[in-house]
Amino acid sequence: MLIALIIIITITISIYAFMLQPKFGSKPHGGRMQLIEASPNYRNGQFQNQSTTPQLTEGASFGSVLKEFMLVKKLRKKPAQTLPSVKTNLKELRKEEDVLVWMGHSSYFMQVDGKAILVDPVLSGSASPLSFTTKSFAGADIYTPDDIPEIDFLFITHDHWDHLDHDTIKKLQPKIKTIITGLGTAAHLERWGFNAANIIEKDWNETAGIASGFTVTVTPARHFSGRTFTRNKAAWASFVLQTPAHKIFIGGDSGYDAHFKSIGSLHGPFDLAILECGQYDKSWKYIHMMPEETVQAAQDLQAKKLLPVHWGKFSLANHAWDEPAERVSKAAAASNMPLLTPMIGEQVNINDAAQPFAPWWKNIE
């Protein structure tokens, strides 16, 4: 019994010491916590979704999910081959070009109306506090922080490890002028050395002017947050980005719900909607959309074009790595929704409504 107790204490102390590392971020406190507590979206000690949102679907349990991950054989969760890519040189883009470059999963670069924008960059090769787990697919990490130019606006949708990567953010820090995020996430960024004066954090449905002709409205999503065992101390968000010539919806992780139609009614139509499509499962259908729901959400938003993200780099769910692309392509075709499916690194012309993209994921084992 004594030996067992010593082992338990040692493990507990080791875990506690490990989680004191800066990469786990910080909980909001002081004036920031007062601001959060005043939010209508923060109740009972945590941020709340607009609709009742259980982490797991009715009938599912942590045990059943764990069993499925460990015992149910799922083929092709990762590609057996190196993914194809086209590496656009971001530093040599002409200022008058309106372009988007997807970097896999939910990381992408945009240059719109002369401003350089980066969203949820995870460029360290892993989406986990343990760098040897949740590794990126071979060929998916063609960009490093060194390839990124100076960034006018960095958007962080929420603080999960596959969206907010400490190593990437620290390396990019000298290049970032302004960060835009939801309430609470700035606590992590300040611990990592960012100046609070350069961070704009807003509640859902709050708007900020970020440059001449540029405004951003923080809008709802249906998800959760947390980098440790404590959840929902920071908000999860999507963004309505209005530039002088474009209106773009930057979607974070979200289950399907009525908020998409509300955002479309208030802020639409959108020239482009960027929405999650991947890492879904029947056991957590309320916090991640199925690909068919991604297309429906784009329609609700009154989007002219859809770029599906949150796939193609990490395996976080029990589906084939290319299933999101197959299902969203089929659903978009059936709904006449123009779909953008670039390879990682391939340049997307935001002004071209009919730019063709080959189904590059096909014939990859």
Buried (B, 14 or more C-beta within 10 A) or exposed (E): EEEEEEEEEEEEEEEEEEEEEEBBBBBBEEEBBEBBEEBEBBEEEBBBBBEEBEEBBEEBEEEEBEEBEEEEEEEBBEBEEEBBBEBBEBEEBEEEEBBBBBBBBBBBBBBBBBBBBBBBBBBBBBBBBEEEEBBBBEBBBBBEBEBBBEBBBBBBBBBBBBBBBBBBBBBBBEBBBBBBBBBBBBBBBBBBEBEEEEBBBBBBBBBBEBBEEBBBBBBBBBBBBBBEEEEBBBBBBBBBBBBEEBBBBBBBBBBBBEBBBBBBEEBBEBBBBBBBBBBBBEBBBBBBBBBBBBBBBBBBBBBBBBBBBBBBBBBBBBBBBBBBBBBBBEBBEEBEBBBBBBBBBBBBEBEEEEBEEEEBBEEBE
